[in-house]
Amino acid sequence: MTTPSAAEYLLKLFGLSGKTAIVIGGTGVLGGAIAQALASAGAHTVLVGRNADRGKDGVDAIHKNGGSAEFISADVCRRSELQSLIDTLTQTGKSIDIVVNGAGVNSPTPFLEITDEEWDRIFNVNLTSVRVSCQIFGEQMLKQKSGSIINIASLSGITPLSRVFTYSATKSAVINLTKNLAREWAEQGVRVNSLSPGFFPAEQNRKVLTAERVSRVMQHTPMNRFGEPDELAGAVLLLASSVAGSFITGENLVVDGGFSSMTI
């Protein structure tokens, strides 16, 4: 019996060749890094968002590194546009193997100043879009009897953080929805997990990272630094892989530099 090389073993565990991965929010900082990781592992990666320039830049970066990718413009809050997206992919013979729900918005509004409009907008992007995506792409995965859905939650969905009331509420709901779906679809070959990043500076949270807040975050983070977007790659590939992650469903994987382990 021939012992596989380290490269062969890792490819077997984490390789995604022949798979199609959809990254909703793939034009953002974290979504872009996740898309790059999936493409680097061999998946044909579909970046979904509304900013065509960022979409093109993301696809070009993946192509430059030898990966396969395309950008599809869609408003992830509109069911008809996500349905059109999946119709386009399935008509070209592509399976729907991996879906990352990474669209997100935030606001630092004090609680008594949160308007109905702001509350509804953040819930629509952060939670309703996840529900609709899981319905549309999950239905196809159930037909295939295979697939991995990764919902991007947040540390704030587990540990209450000041100044992000609405955002935290949506991410807590995403984690709960993830666990419910995992239980519902486990015997049908579809795995559903969530990924909760800690402090990874991106568009939606830079507005709340004042100098004072940064200092407090660092005091509470054992690794004493922010996360870098590509540090989510390992967690994403684990959850995406039908080999390495074959028995993982209903989990919320936290990547936070130790923030959630600090008590005093």
Secondary structure, DSSP 8 states (H G I E B T S, - for coil): -----HHHHHHHHH--TT-EEEEETTTSHHHHHHHHHHHHTT-EEEEEES-HHHHHHHHHHHHHTT-EEEEEE--TT-HHHHHHHHHHHHHTT----EEEE---------GGG--HHHHHHHHIIIIIHHHHHHHHHHHHHHHHT-EEEEEE--GGGTS--TT-HHHHHHHHHHHHHHHHHHHHHGGGTEEEEEEEE-S---HHHHTT--HHHHHHHHHT-TT-S---GGGGHHHHHHHH-TTTTTT--S-EEEESTTGGG---
